[in-house]
Each structure stands twice: as C-alpha cells, then as structure tokens.
Amino acid sequence: MGEPRLRPDFDALAPETFDSPYPLYRELRARCPVARSDAWGGFWAFMRYEDVSQAAADAKRFTTTVQNVVPKVAFTGRRPPLHFDPPEHTPYRRALNPLFSSERMQSLEEPILAISQRLLAPLIAQGRGDICLDFSTHLPIQVFALWMNLEDRDAAALATVGRAFNVAVQANLDEQVKATSLQLYALAREVLARRRAEPLDPTLDPTCALLAARDDQGRPLPEDLLIGCIRQVLVVGIIAPTVLIGSIAIHLARDQALQQRLRAEPHLIPTALEEFLRLYTPYRGFARTATAPMVCHGRDIRPREPIALVYASANRDEAQFAGGDCFQLDRPNIAQHLAFGRGAHRCPGAPLGRLQLRLALEVLLRDTRRFHLAGPIVPTRCPEIGARSVPLSLEPA
Ligand code: HEM
C-alpha cells in the first residue's frame, strides 16, 4: 500500500499541541493541497475546502468501502452505514434519519438539560474540574443511551467498552481495537435480542427502526448487517462532542469578552456553536479511496490508495471562509461548514450533536460567572482533533 517512491510532504506522526496543526494545515493548503504522508502505510490528504467537499459529495469516484478513516482501524467487520456506498447504504439511512427529527429532539431537550446540569454541578460546586475528563466524556454516552433507550447496564457497559475502544483507536493498538470492537459487537447483539423480545415503538427506538426497515426489494435487512449497524452507531457519535466541548471551553477561557457576551446574550449560542464547529471541527477527517486512477493538483492518485478528507483543514480554508483561523460570530456562509461532512455520509446525528452541545454550553455559561484555564491542555490525537483534558477554574453564578 502507498507510494514509497514519493517524498512525504508532512509528518502525520509529529507531536502536536492543541494549536499546532492549524498553521501546518494553512501552509499545506497553500503549498501542497494534495499532500502525501508516509505514516500508517502512506496516504493522501486533501487539504482544501473545494477538493474535500467535492470528494465527500461524490460517492462514485470516492468509496468508503475500503477505508473510512486514517489510520485504518483494525478490521472486525463491515458496518453500515459508514462502510457502505449508496445504494447499499441507503436503507440504513432511511431507517435512522427519522430518529433525529425535530419532534424527537424536542422530546429529548429536558432530559439532556438535566444530564448536563447533574454532570456540571460538582465541578461548579468545587470551583474547579476538567471539562473533558469530568464532564464531556460522560455527557455524550448518557445522551446516546437516552436516544437509544439503553437499559442502565448496557449504558454502563458502553461507557467502559466505548472508552476503551476509543483509547485503543487513538493509540493505534490493533489488538486492543479488535478486542474492544468485538465487545461492542456483543453489546449490539444483546441490544438487538432485547428489542426483538420486547419491541419498542420504531419511531422512538433506533434498533426497532432498523428491525422494521426494508431494502429496495422490500426484504428485511440482513441480520449480520443489522448488528454491524448498531455496533457502528454505538460509538460514532460519542467522541466528537467530548473533544469539541473541550475546544470551546479553551476558546472561551482565552476570550473572556466573548465568554461574557454569550453569557449575557444566550440567544447567540446556537450561532456561536456553528462557528465553533467550523473552527474546531472535532473529526479531523474521514477517509475515502479512489475508485479509478485520477490526477488532482498534479498528483497521481491510484485506486486503493487511502485519501484523508481533512475536514478540519477545509473548514479553515481562506478561499471559502475569510479569516478562516479566526472566530467570527456572523459569518454569512457558515452553513457551508463541513464539520458534519457532506454527501451520502453526512452525519445523521447532527441534530442530536447540536442539541447536546447547545445545552452543555448554556448550562456552563448560565451556572458560572466566569471560568479560566487552570492547568495544561492535553490535545487529542488522530482521527480527532481538539482537546481531551482541559482543567478549568469556575466561579459559580
Ligand atoms: C458534534 C457531534 C458530531 C459530529 C461533529 C459528527 C460528525 C460526523 C461526520 C463528519 C460524519 C461523516 C463521516 C464521513 O464523511 O465519512 C458523521 C457520520 C455519522 N455520524 Fe456523526 N457526528 C456527531 C454526532 C453524532 C451523533 C450524536 C450520532 C448518533 C447518535 C452520530 C451518528 C453518525 C452516523 C451513524 C454516521 C454515519 C453516516 C453514514 O455513513 O451515512 N453522529 N458524523
């Protein structure tokens, strides 16, 4: 795999700080928009907005069936919808999309608010805490368990195994990735068996919606792929909110004026959130593979060579977002950001992601008078980008 004859343009394994990837990405966008790294067996990286958005929208020329993330995660099975191209991919999205309707989101608002308050209260009472380790690692799992109607023991199992899986992926430890992925498969099987035995309303329960789904010929979805899909969904929406809440807290701790403005004018929070999603895109990128040879910015890309679509770079591209490295509350074209991807695989969970981020931010600002950084930031690693430990000092409101 890869092109050993090619000189690398950047070192994907170089140590990073929270801020250091962005100047490198800016330089690559200017100098080398289709960059080459020899890390992890070699891969291409699309850095510019135009190239990334076109590739994400073109499932015919760029498949997700070979590899959907760089570095490649140890294989434990094909999991829809992420590992499938349309039309095979379509029935899974048809089943899942309605579970993120605005009515469903409205019904989850109060319980998610309660979760946010419960998780933040001890940090605020103590006047200090790690917004990632003590808060945002827990919030998305509890929100997910609520959305998925998981029983307490399944939610507890997911908290432990899901975290171990993510740690193994970040450290690129193949054996641990496989072992934890198989545990997640076992959990998916249990959830499926429980729903078969005691069905819930398929308009309110993702597993039952998948059980009720039919393919284009009217047949039920195959058992192994149903399990694969539940297994996929179990971890896909958990780490992004964890990392992004950390990044937002850092930004607001560094910019006290913005922190006070959002506290005084909470109606601006949803707009600010979109800009935070652009500026601190938590999934650095997802991968595709070319289905036919292609030339892009003078680089020869061959089929089966992985291509990272670097959403975190595309979202700061000056050609698309003027002053792309800076926070700007009233960006006219903010709706075009790629934090949730584009095309067939665009995140179905965006409404749930936005809801929990908004409520978390509202509670954090409402229940504090101010907060500051109170220790070293620990950045996360590929495939995410952002913070994984952010110690704060917090003054109660
Ligand atoms: C801040 C929160 C989130 C962000 C930034 C995010 C981002 C993304 C991105 C960029 C993709 C596209 C992957 C690609 O291009 O290959 C994606 C896919 C997906 N996301 Fe999210 N996500 C978030 C939250 C969630 C939540 C809460 C859920 C579910 C509970 C979820 C479920 C999914 C699923 C199932 C896919 C696969 C879709 C497909 O392949 O068709 N996400 N997400």
Boltz pocket constraint, residues with backbone or C-beta under 6 A from the ligand:
constraints:
  - pocket:
      binder: B
      contacts: [[A, 56], [A, 64], [A, 68], [A, 81], [A, 82], [A, 83], [A, 84], [A, 89], [A, 93], [A, 144], [A, 147], [A, 232], [A, 233], [A, 236], [A, 237], [A, 238], [A, 240], [A, 241], [A, 244], [A, 282], [A, 283], [A, 286], [A, 287], [A, 311], [A, 338], [A, 339], [A, 340], [A, 341], [A, 342], [A, 344], [A, 345], [A, 346], [A, 347], [A, 348], [A, 349], [A, 350], [A, 352], [A, 353], [A, 354]]
      max_distance: 6.0
